[in-house]
Amino acid sequence: MIDLEELKHLWKDNIDSSVHRQQVNSEEIKTLLKAKSANIIDRLLQNLRIEIGVFMICLLLIACVPFYFHAREVSIVCLLVIGLIFIPYLFYYIKKYRELKKFYSYSASMKSHLEMMIAQLEKYLKIYFWGSIFLTPVTGFLSAFAILYQLKALGFLLYFDTFNYGILSYMLLFSLLLTLLSYPVMKWYIRKLYGQHLEKLKDCLKELNEIA
């Protein structure tokens, strides 16, 4: 079977040949581009499913923490983590998953649908990136609070005062450093899981525009 690059080459170099116009036409190239795009969407969905799986495991672990430590303060922190971090991420994952699944049931032209899909993914990835950066200090602060409180409960920090100015300053500094470190990590992570595949979808759209 002729691959996409061969079809494009024949289309461009032999556009005036009636034989090649019959054998190599734009519809066949579009069919291959649709298959290529579907393969990219499959990879995005696969990465998203893996991420959702890890997310659910983390959610389960956080939900089990209060049953292990039996401390009211730790339970409150866990509820805050679930409410402020896990619930927003859950809505985000569901929304993005549904958006990706729409690719297989679109009724508009492939070109217009790809344009819409790329625009939506770019928007979601920006929300994902900046949302993660914003939630990092919240996660760091609440985690530091829970760990220090439990160390005190176990007798390792006899003089730990949750609302001590110095302790709060250290926890805030820890949260700030964690946020600064998370910036390049999130850049790499999003590109690895989604960004590189989004670039491939843009290449498909560019190729569609070339044969339009």
Salt bridges, closest charged atoms under 4 A:
ASP13 OD2 - HIS9 NE2 2.77
GLU27 OE2 - LYS30 NZ 3.82
GLU73 OE2 - ARG72 NH2 3.72
GLU99 OE1 - LYS102 NZ 3.61
GLU115 OE2 - LYS111 NZ 2.95
GLU122 OE2 - LYS202 NZ 2.63
GLU199 OE2 - LYS202 NZ 3.80
GLU207 OE2 - LYS8 NZ 3.37
GLU207 OE2 - LYS36 NZ 3.87
GLU210 OE1 - LYS8 NZ 3.91
GLU210 OE1 - LYS12 NZ 3.66
